[in-house]
Amino acid sequence: MNFLLKISRFIDWLTERVGRTIIWLVLAAVLISAVNAVVRKAFNISSNAFLELQWYLFSAIFLLGGAYALLHNEHVRIDLLVGKLSPRGHAWVDIFGTLLFLLPMALMILWLSLHFAVNSFQSQEMSSNAGGLIVWPAKTLVPLGFLLLVLQGLSELIKRIAFLKGLIADPAEKHKAPTAEEELIEELRRRQMQEEGK
């Protein structure tokens, strides 16, 4: 199990690096969108390449960020029933959900999208829009994103099993960081206490 936990830590490290890198794509998408809007309104000039670049960046953020969201336990959940379970019960639900839903879905999309991406690359597919971009980089994001999701799903599976065996602490608790609102409240409390102490 120690070897599997090392693999899990490596996958987590990889996912964290990819996630922290793609965060910058949000800024790039906002800047490109703003420049495109200003140029279109101010100079009445439009570019399909700029529009498609925005779509590509959004696709990269969404597809490559899925594994990062899973790592940090920020994916969409329905906690109506799971929220009432113990950490062990929650781990069992995560294991079954990963084995029955996440991994089969992600593996199927990964498998089906590989042919799609390879054909696009081999033909050097271009956008059908005038002045558009090459398409294969965007189509390659699909299998790449789902590969990262499969890897992170395996990592989460390893961690849940290790937790049930008592080898590690609850992995669902590990990534619970305070929200911006909680950090603000804590900072306000700290300042208030400093002022009262003066």
N, C-alpha and C positions, 0 to 999 in steps of 0.2 A: 504493500500500500504506500510505503514511503516513496517508491519510484513514481507511482501515479500522482502523488501529491507534488513531486518535483515537476512533472509534466504540467499539472494544473497551474502551478506557480508561473511556469514559463508562458503558458497560454494567457494567464491573467496579465502578465507583464506586456506581452504582445498586444493584447486588446487595449490595455491602458495607453500604450504608445500610439496606436492607431487612433484611438478616441481623442487623445489630446492633440494630435496633429489635425484631425478633421475639424476640430473646433474652429480653427483658423479659416476653414472654408466658409463658415457662416459670415465672417467679416468680408471675405472676398465676394461672396454672393451679394451682400448688402451694398458694397461699394460699386460693383458692376451694375447692379440694378439701379442705383442712384444715378450713376453716370449715364446709363442708357436713357433713363427718364428725363434727365436734364437736357441731354443732347437732342432727344426727340422733341421736347417741348420748346426749347430755345432756338434750335436750328432746323427743326422739321426734318431731321435725318434719323432714319431707323436702320437697324442692322439685325438681320436674322442670326448672325453669328453671336451677337451679344445676348439675344434672347435664348438661344440654344445653350450658350455657356452657363446662363443662370439655371437652366433645367439640369444640365450636367452636374453643376455644383450641388444643387438640391438633391439629386439622385445619389451623389457620393456621400453627402451628409446622412441621408436616410439609410442607405444600404450599408455603409461602413460603420455607422453609429449604432446599429442594432445590437451588435455584440457588446459594445461599451455600455449600453443601457442594461443589458442582461447582467453584466459584471457588477454594476452598481445597484442592481435590484430596482431599477427605475422603469422597467417595462410595465405595460398595462396589466393590472391584476384585478381579479374580482375577489375582494377580501371579505365578502359577506359571510362566507362560511369559514374560510381559511384563517381569517383574523381571530376567530375564537379558539383556534387550535393551539396546542402547546408547540414549542419549537421543534420537538421530535415529530409531531403530527404534521407540522408545516413542511418539514424536510421530506416526509413520505409523500406528501402531495406534490412537492417539487420534483421528486424522483419519478413518480408516475406521470406527471405532466410532461417532463422532459422526454421520457421514453415513449410515451404514447402519442404525444402531439408535436412538441418542438422538433425533436430529431427527425422523425419521419417526414414532416413538412419541409424542413430545411434541406434534408438530403434529397428529397424529390425535386425541389426547385433548383438546387445545385446541379443535379444530374440533367434536368431538362434544359437548363440555361447554358450549359457548357457548349452544346452543339450550336445553339443560337449565337453565342459569342464567338466561337471559332469560325463559323461561316462568315460572320460580319468582318472579322479580322482578315481572313483569307481573301475576301473580295474587296477589302479596303472600302467598305460601304460608306457612302457619303449621304448627307442629308438631302432630301428631295426639295428642300426650300432653297431658293436662290441665295447664294452667299452663305449657305449653311456650313456646318462643321462636319468633320468625319464622325461617324457614328460608333465605330467599334469600341472606342474607349468607354463610352457610356454603357454599351451592352456588356462589356467585360466586368463592369461594376457589379452586375447581378450575381454571377457565380462567385466572385471574390467576396462580396458581402455575405452571401449565404455560407461560404466556406468558413469565414470568421465566426458566424453565428453557430455553426456546427461545432467548431472547436471550443467556443465558449460554453456551449451547452454541455459538452463532454467534461469540461473543467468544473462546471457547476454540479454535475452528476457525481464526479469524484469527490468534491467537497462535501456534498450532502451525505454520501455513504461514509466518508471518514468521520463526519460529525456523529452519525448514528452509532459508529463503532467507538466513539469517545476519543478519537485521535486529535480532533481539532475543536475549537470553539464554534458556535453557531455561525456559519458563513453568511447568513442573512443579516446578522447584526453588524458584521465587519464593515460594510460599506455604507452604513446609515450615518451620513454626515448631517450636521444641522442645516436647516434651510436658511435662506437669506434673512427671512423674518425672525427666526430664532436667534441668529447671530446678532441682528440689530437689537433685539430685546435684551440679550445678554450684555451687549456693549452699553446700552442705556442704563441697565442696572449697575454695571461696573462704574460708570461715570457718576451716577447718583450716589453710590456708596462712597466714592472719592470725595464728592462735594460735602456729604454729611460728615465725613471724617475730618474735614478741615476746620 
